[in-house]
């Protein structure tokens, strides 16, 4: 049986575990650590629950490409090999195939079905195109057919109106009544406002977020997934463009992102790490961006690990939890670069690396 020992984050306590099938058991294994059936695969260092990317879209890297199950498997493996042992896919070009949940070598996947796009608010044909009259029913259907989540494209272009607040409120109410949750893509001031006022469970991007809404977000449990790395990669290219209303609004929104992320954390909003970019397996970079935005080191790392796991309903490193963990030689809260260099990765009780 496999055994691990080290300092557990976020508690910063030295603990020992043994692995019983796919389950963690705290303490010494039957027969002790020196028993002939015991193999210590981690002895010292820092132990984290598996990393989490709560905004990733494996299965296609370009909007001109069809959804590929082969690429989906490849990209989920890339997540796993970086220590990302759970992902949430808020919108894909196709529903997750059944084998994703059955393959024990892949990360745990929380899917949100297909993107739901009303006319003029997304890339035609890339998600599930519906009329505004069809949106409520479609949201309930996608939630039921996935892991309980659905994803609504709440806005798209800066110069086009978002999904009306009354309609988005009806969507959220219907999905909640069915036991599901709603993620909303929002990048405009009005679209982000509507997502908060409608009671969405998560804001995806949240550009132009009004800080005056943060207390409401905290009170109703709306999480903030700012995807800073995805925006940050494009800042220089956007600044190099010819001035235009679209360019200027985008840059104005970017300039508020760091302050809003920091203020959201201080207001008690759950801030989470999502990459929304390729290659897969780079959530460590998003944690670094959250750190740059002003989150404390524990909060930035938690956004990509224990906080995100708790938000998805997954436990940390406790007795009886799934045996999903990542070990590091140095404390990743003190040395963020360490996140890119896991010493050991264990998924469902099996050593991946």
C-alpha positions in Angstrom: 0.0 0.0 0.0 1.2 3.5 -0.7 2.0 6.0 2.1 2.7 9.7 2.1 4.0 12.1 4.7 4.5 15.8 4.7 3.2 19.2 5.6 -0.5 19.6 4.5 -1.8 22.8 3.1 -3.7 24.9 4.0 -3.5 23.7 7.6 0.3 23.6 7.7 0.3 20.5 9.8 2.6 17.5 9.4 0.5 14.5 8.6 0.8 11.0 7.3 -1.6 9.0 5.2 -1.9 5.7 3.6 -4.0 4.9 0.5 -6.8 2.3 0.7 -7.8 1.7 -2.9 -8.8 5.2 -4.1 -9.3 6.6 -0.6 -7.0 8.5 1.8 -6.6 7.1 5.4 -4.9 9.3 7.9 -2.2 7.8 10.2 0.0 4.8 9.9 -1.1 1.9 7.7 -1.8 -1.6 9.1 1.6 -3.0 10.0 3.2 0.5 10.2 5.2 2.4 7.7 8.0 -0.2 7.8 5.6 -3.1 7.1 6.4 -5.3 4.2 3.3 -4.1 2.3 3.9 -0.4 2.8 5.7 1.7 0.2 6.3 5.4 1.2 6.1 7.4 -2.1 6.3 10.8 -0.4 8.4 11.4 2.7 8.6 15.1 3.5 7.8 18.3 1.6 4.5 19.9 1.1 1.2 18.2 0.3 -1.7 19.8 -1.5 -5.1 18.5 -2.6 -5.0 18.2 -6.4 -4.9 21.4 -8.3 -8.1 22.7 -10.0 -8.8 24.6 -13.1 -12.4 25.9 -12.9 -12.5 27.4 -16.4 -11.0 25.2 -19.2 -12.4 24.1 -22.5 -10.6 20.9 -23.5 -11.6 19.2 -26.8 -10.9 22.0 -29.2 -8.2 24.7 -29.5 -9.8 26.8 -32.2 -13.3 27.9 -33.0 -12.9 26.7 -36.6 -12.2 23.1 -35.4 -14.8 20.6 -34.5 -14.9 19.1 -31.0 -12.4 16.2 -30.9 -12.7 13.4 -28.3 -9.0 12.5 -29.1 -7.9 16.0 -28.3 -10.2 16.1 -25.2 -8.3 13.0 -23.8 -4.9 14.5 -24.7 -5.7 17.9 -23.0 -7.2 16.3 -19.9 -4.0 14.3 -19.6 -2.0 17.5 -19.9 -4.0 18.9 -17.0 -3.3 15.7 -15.0 0.4 15.7 -15.7 0.6 19.3 -14.3 -1.1 18.2 -11.1 -4.5 19.5 -12.1 -6.7 16.7 -10.8 -10.1 18.3 -11.1 -11.4 20.6 -13.8 -14.7 22.4 -14.5 -15.6 22.9 -18.2 -18.0 25.8 -18.3 -19.2 25.3 -21.9 -17.9 23.1 -24.7 -18.8 22.5 -28.3 -20.3 19.1 -27.3 -21.5 17.4 -24.2 -18.9 15.4 -22.3 -18.7 11.8 -23.5 -19.5 9.1 -20.9 -16.0 7.7 -21.0 -14.6 10.9 -19.3 -16.1 9.9 -16.0 -15.2 6.3 -16.5 -11.5 6.7 -17.3 -9.7 6.5 -13.9 -6.5 8.0 -15.4 -8.2 11.3 -16.1 -8.9 14.3 -13.8 -12.3 14.6 -12.2 -14.5 16.6 -14.6 -17.4 18.9 -13.7 -19.0 19.8 -17.0 -21.6 22.5 -17.8 -22.8 21.1 -21.1 -22.7 23.2 -24.2 -22.4 27.0 -24.3 -25.9 28.5 -24.5 -25.9 31.4 -27.0 -28.8 33.6 -28.0 -28.6 35.3 -31.4 -25.6 37.6 -31.9 -24.0 36.7 -28.6 -21.5 34.0 -29.5 -19.6 32.3 -32.4 -22.4 30.8 -34.5 -22.5 27.0 -34.4 -19.8 26.6 -31.8 -22.1 26.1 -28.8 -25.9 25.5 -28.7 -27.6 28.3 -30.5 -31.1 29.1 -29.1 -33.6 31.9 -29.2 -34.3 34.0 -26.2 -37.6 32.2 -25.9 -35.8 28.8 -25.8 -33.1 29.8 -23.3 -34.7 28.9 -20.0 -35.7 25.4 -21.2 -32.3 24.8 -22.8 -30.5 25.9 -19.6 -32.4 23.3 -17.6 -31.7 20.6 -20.2 -27.9 21.3 -20.3 -27.7 21.3 -16.5 -29.5 18.0 -16.3 -27.4 16.5 -19.0 -24.1 17.6 -17.5 -22.7 17.7 -13.9 -25.4 20.0 -12.8 -24.0 23.2 -14.4 -25.0 25.1 -17.4 -23.2 28.0 -19.1 -25.0 31.0 -20.6 -23.2 33.5 -22.8 -24.6 36.6 -21.1 -23.0 39.1 -23.4 -20.6 39.2 -26.3 -19.6 42.4 -28.1 -19.3 45.7 -26.3 -21.7 47.4 -28.7 -24.4 44.8 -28.5 -27.0 44.4 -25.6 -26.6 41.5 -23.2 -29.2 38.9 -22.3 -31.9 40.9 -20.6 -31.9 40.9 -16.8 -35.4 39.6 -16.6 -34.6 36.6 -18.8 -31.4 35.8 -17.1 -33.1 35.9 -13.7 -35.7 33.4 -15.0 -32.9 31.2 -16.3 -31.2 31.1 -12.9 -34.4 30.5 -11.0 -35.4 27.6 -13.3 -32.0 25.9 -13.1 -31.8 26.4 -9.3 -35.3 24.9 -9.0 -34.0 21.9 -10.9 -31.0 21.6 -8.5 -28.5 23.0 -10.9 -26.1 25.9 -11.2 -25.5 28.7 -13.7 -22.2 30.1 -15.0 -22.4 33.3 -17.0 -19.9 34.6 -19.5 -19.8 38.4 -19.0 -17.3 41.0 -20.3 -19.4 44.2 -20.5 -20.5 46.4 -17.6 -24.2 45.7 -18.2 -23.7 42.0 -18.8 -21.7 41.6 -15.6 -24.3 43.6 -13.7 -27.1 41.4 -15.0 -25.3 38.2 -14.1 -24.9 39.4 -10.5 -28.4 40.7 -10.1 -29.8 37.5 -11.6 -28.1 35.5 -8.9 -25.6 33.5 -11.2 -23.4 31.0 -9.4 -20.3 32.2 -11.1 -19.1 35.1 -13.2 -16.8 34.0 -15.9 -14.3 36.8 -16.7 -16.4 39.6 -15.0 -14.7 42.4 -16.9 -16.1 45.8 -16.0 -17.5 44.5 -12.7 -19.0 47.2 -10.6 -17.3 47.1 -7.1 -20.6 48.1 -5.6 -21.9 44.6 -6.4 -19.3 42.8 -4.5 -21.2 42.6 -1.2 -24.2 41.2 -3.0 -22.0 38.6 -4.7 -20.5 37.5 -1.3 -24.0 37.3 0.3 -25.5 35.2 -2.5 -22.5 33.1 -3.1 -21.6 34.2 -6.6 -18.0 33.2 -7.3 -15.6 35.3 -9.5 -13.5 33.5 -12.1 -11.5 36.4 -13.6 -9.3 34.4 -16.0 -6.5 37.0 -15.7 -3.9 35.0 -17.6 -6.1 34.7 -20.7 -6.6 38.5 -20.7 -3.1 39.3 -19.7 -1.7 37.4 -22.7 -3.5 39.8 -25.1 -2.9 43.1 -23.4 0.1 44.2 -25.5 -1.6 43.2 -28.8 -4.7 45.1 -27.8 -2.7 48.2 -27.0 -1.0 48.0 -30.3 -4.3 48.2 -32.2 -5.6 51.3 -33.8 -7.8 53.2 -31.3 -11.4 52.2 -31.5 -14.4 52.1 -29.1 -14.0 48.3 -28.8 -10.3 48.5 -28.1 -10.7 51.3 -25.6 -13.5 49.6 -23.7 -11.5 46.4 -23.5 -8.5 48.2 -22.1 -10.6 50.1 -19.7 -12.0 46.9 -18.4 -8.6 45.3 -18.1 -7.3 48.2 -16.1 -9.9 47.5 -13.4 -9.4 43.8 -13.2 -6.6 43.7 -10.6 -8.4 46.1 -8.3 -11.7 44.2 -8.6 -10.1 40.8 -7.9 -8.4 42.2 -4.8 -11.6 44.0 -3.6 -13.7 40.9 -4.3 -11.4 38.8 -2.1 -11.5 41.4 0.7 -15.4 41.5 0.4 -15.6 37.8 1.0 -16.3 36.7 -2.6 -14.9 33.3 -3.6 -12.2 34.1 -6.2 -11.2 31.0 -8.3 -8.5 30.2 -10.8 -9.5 29.4 -14.4 -7.2 29.6 -17.4 -9.6 29.8 -20.4 -6.5 29.3 -22.6 -4.2 26.7 -24.1 -2.0 24.7 -23.6 -3.9 22.9 -20.8 -2.3 22.3 -17.5 -1.2 25.9 -16.8 -3.4 26.8 -13.8 -0.2 27.6 -11.9 0.1 30.6 -14.1 -3.3 31.8 -13.2 -2.5 31.5 -9.5 0.5 33.7 -10.2 -1.7 36.3 -11.8 -4.0 36.3 -8.8 -1.0 36.8 -6.6 0.0 39.8 -8.8 -3.5 41.2 -8.5 -3.0 41.4 -4.7 -4.4 38.2 -3.3 -2.6 36.8 -0.3 -0.4 33.8 -1.2 -2.7 31.4 0.6 -5.7 32.7 -1.2 -4.1 32.7 -4.6 -3.0 29.1 -4.2 -6.3 28.1 -2.6 -8.1 29.5 -5.7 -6.3 26.8 -7.7 -6.5 24.0 -5.1 -8.4 23.6 -1.8 -10.8 26.6 -2.2 -11.8 25.5 -5.7 -12.1 21.9 -4.5 -14.4 22.8 -1.7 -16.5 25.0 -4.1 -16.9 22.0 -6.4 -17.9 19.8 -3.4 -14.5 17.9 -3.2 -12.8 17.5 0.1 -9.2 18.4 0.9 -6.6 16.0 2.5 -8.6 14.4 5.2 -9.4 10.9 6.3 -11.8 9.3 3.8 -11.2 11.8 1.0 -10.4 10.8 -2.5 -6.7 10.0 -2.8 -5.9 12.9 -5.1 -2.8 14.9 -4.0 0.3 16.7 -5.3 3.6 16.9 -3.4 6.2 19.7 -3.7 9.7 20.0 -2.3 9.2 23.6 -1.3 6.2 25.6 0.1 4.4 26.9 -3.0 2.9 29.7 -1.0 6.4 31.0 -0.4 7.7 30.0 -3.8 5.0 30.2 -6.5 7.3 28.8 -9.1 7.2 25.5 -7.3 3.7 24.9 -8.6 5.2 24.1 -12.0 7.4 21.4 -10.5 5.4 18.8 -8.6 7.6 16.1 -7.1 4.7 13.6 -6.9 1.2 13.4 -8.4 -1.3 10.9 -7.1 -4.7 10.5 -8.7 -7.4 8.1 -7.5 -4.7 6.4 -5.4 -2.3 5.8 -8.3 1.0 7.5 -8.8 0.9 9.5 -12.0 4.4 11.0 -11.5 
